[in-house]
């Protein structure tokens, strides 16, 4: 693993899966590090993604690692069950935990805009640098994700979160920081990175 400027060079295959949907996702609440469980739609998404992984040669020999939050752990267990693997045979890594929105967690942006309209406008203008009260910015999240990504030593399946997915793409694709918060992070698809290129399935 080597870095070149902002990007990270990854020689192994990385399959990145965002956790399935939760009720807070549906309600568009800022979830962050709150331990909100999957809903039934999220479980179906995880099953679908597990079927996609089943078509990848040698998937059973990959390293499987998840964020320590419950929604990521449940997603990983569903993926592994779909693959016919022991649902509990995987690691967790704190480097994959979601960005924290601090005091904003549990609120929608519409709710926050009622009393914190100027802060919401500042966030919309510069999501990369904006820090919610007692929270993290994308800029603060990047070193944690970079440290995890640079430590990947072999073919890996990772289950994590939306902001982490965007930062991973930013580092692998060499995306400019201001564009990173707008990168896709679907819950019903998987990102496959191999041989210096990546795409969503």
Phi, psi and omega in degrees: 000130179220152178252149178222097185068231181278337187275160175245132178265120184242118182273338180275166172278131176240126172248116185250128181236126171280145177304158178290172185296147172239168177298325178292327173299315180299318182278358179061038176273145177289112191270312177054232184262013172291140188268071183271131184282163173296151167261182183296323176298321179294324178292322177295321177299317180296320177297316178301314181294326175297322178295323177297316180297331181297342180271000183266124182301134174073015186301328181296340179267000179289158169280132180248125183218141184227158166301150179284357179284147188303322182293328176285320179297315179296320177300314180298317179299320179293316178304311184293323176297319177299329181273359183074023180255159177302120184299339186257002183269077176203165180258162166244155180216125183296338178298342181264001180293152184294157170304147175260136175264009175055234182291352179270350183296136182097348180257154167270161177296327178297319178294318180294327183295340180293316184248344183232046187298323181292320177296319178297320178295320179295321178296316180298327182283333184204076182294333183297317185262343188292133179244113175294163178305122180062022182246197180237152168264167172301323178299322178287328179290325189304314181300322178296315180291321178300316180300317178295313185297320180291342179269354178297121188247357180197179181303131193221140166252121180241136174245123184212222195226174186297309181295322178296319178302319181293318180293320176302314178297318179302318181287321181285320183268355180068040183281141177297142187308317185295342180268343186301315182296347180260001180291155182291151175211062184293151179264351183246022178217167178236144177264125178246124177243120176206148177054038174078013180216153181219155177202159178267138174246000000 
